[in-house]
Amino acid sequence: MTRLDRAHLGGLAESETLRLPARHSVDAAVGIVHLGIGAFHRAHQAAYTEDAMIATGDFTWGICGATQRSPRVREDLVPQDGLYGILVRSPQRAQLRVSGAVREVLSPTDQADLLTARLADPAVRIVSLTVTEKGYRRGGDGTLDVTHPDVAADLADGSAPRSAVGRLTRGLQGRMRGCGAPVTVLCCDNLPNNGAVVRGLVHDFCAALPTAEGDELAGWIGQHVTFPTSMVDRIVPATTAGDIAEAQGILGVQDRGLVVTEDFRQWVIEDDFAAGRPAWESAGAEFTDDVEPYEHMKLRILNGSHSTLAYLGALAGYETIAQTVADPRLAEVARGLIREDVIPTLAPAGQTDLAAYGDQIMARYENPGLRHRTIQIAMDGSQKLPQRLLGTVRDRLSAGARPTWATVGVAAWMAYVASERAADGRELPLDDPLADRLQSVRGLTDPDRIVTDLLTVRDVFGDDLPENTSWRADLVAALASVLPSKNTVGKARA
Ligand code: CS2
């Protein structure tokens, strides 16, 4: 099967449905190393970067992407000279854009030296990350879990780091010993205050090194590295074989690096760069001194409702978010969550009209072109719940309010964890780094027992929520209503 690559670009013609990369972006010099080159990065930051390079003519911001564990993205992109398509599906049409911003893909598992060399290269001025919530290996108190085998191995031996924080910190160490040039670490994961979080984890790593070594590195980082916070948003479901076939119809060649997404994209970034940056504002990114309100808004409104819909939808047997929000009862839960529970907890985020922002998100969910699977979003719930739903629960409780809808969201997660099967009998996979711990409720149907057991997972619920007896009672009642073996919400489809 013929694949997309540079040789085939010349034979392609731009059209209504196809946009090709500017000649220069395929020749861009590497200026960014990105750790965790999954679909999201390729549809979001890489697209902004290519647009910024084209708008300014500064082609020194090409991307060297590093995979995490699986070498798949490398296998997909290297034979394609880093080229891949971004299939943008709006409710009205699909358009394919071929992106040339990714200039190199490394698999650090077998190319550790190349990654180290890139991180020490003065031409590289930004190291960005999308390694997912669990990729940071944080313990229950939010600090680096130095007992995790990968982190412990990276502390003992810096030659071929395996964890994201190990790769980053050992890379910074190599840079300190080499060119010594300043660099920016830009976290693009869905975590509140993500810049400060990563800075803290890097410092935890330094603190766990032998004292002199750790102090020297932490001192250098303090002087030469910045960690701006950023809020990222674009819905990017996993690519399917059907998507690849559709793109092939447009391209005439196969693109195994294809990503599928929506028209909408947003990026709000703290402007604190140690060594320059692409002019991302020319591509629509917003720069501000205070990203936190935007992050809270996005994590609580979008990701909070997304997770809630994912669990409720999966339990009811819906395959995608679009199908889930087509069920008026489930859409009402998301709307209630946004309006009644989340918005009252939010500080203003610039000029954003929060109610309109929430409505726009509900409209994005309805996009039938995005087949975003509920069980994909359901993954890693233990890592997502705190920032997506539990902040809202806490803030509402301390304001003396009852967070009815957010409690349904938490109950939906519990029901999902406890249920082996959806209302229609299909399997509900439990894909979570805490799966071994959560397993204890698998198959239980008594809401009280499930709540009692799961509330003891302190990494998720902390010490305060399990103590709140009235919230606990509301949670048990909400769980009774969403368990597939019980009735009402979860059986909306039956
Ligand atoms: C989703 C996010 O998979 C998930 O957990 O909620 O990936 C979501 O699609 C993005 O954050 C949207 O920006």
Residues whose N, C-alpha, C, O or C-beta is under 5 A from the ligand:
A	BS01	CS2	V232 D233 R234 I235 V236 N303 H306 Q376 I377
